[in-house]
């Protein structure tokens, strides 16, 4: 019984890595832009899209995880609040392999974001 009430994951480093498609999207847009001609009507829009994505800051891992968690919690119809049992439960239900510690941290990260994801 000694270990019954100890933290499952006392490590402050979260064992969940958030992935970003930013580099893949940038390469796809750049390849599409490279395939256009100077008189192609899509070229100005593609140039603008490449410029926007190139200048966009790379989001930190915590923000990416927070956005991901927020989407799943809100999809369950639950209000996103740090330490909310309902939010943690909704997140773990949406992603059954997610541990309790990770779900708690990610719910806090989601709550730290504004409602528009920033």
Residue, then its C-alpha position, 0 to 999 in steps of 0.5 A: x500500500x505504500x505506493x498507492x498514493x504516489x504520483x504516477x509520473x512525477x517527471x515534469x517533462x511531459x511524455x507527449x510530443x505534439x506534432x506540427x505539419x508546418x514544414x510539410x505544408x510549407x514544402x507543399x505550397x513551395x512545390x506548388x508555387x514552383x510549378x506555376x508560371x509567371x502568368x498563372x492566376x493562382x501564383x499571387x495567392x500561393x506567393x502570399x501563402x508561402x510568405x505568411x507561413x514562412x513568417x509565422x512563428x513556430x508554436x511551442x509544444x505546450x501550445x500545440x498540445x493545448x490546442x489539440x486538447x482544447x479541440x477534444x474537450x470542446x468537442x465533448x461539450x465540456x468547458x475547458x478549465x484547468x483542473x476540471x475533472x470533467x475536462x480531464x475525463x473528456x480528454x481521456x475518453x477522446x484519447x483512451x491511451x492518454x495517462x492521467x498525469x498527461x491529461x491533467x497537464x494538457x487540460x491546464x495547457x488548453x485552459x491557458x490558451x484563449x478561446x481562439x486557440x492563442 
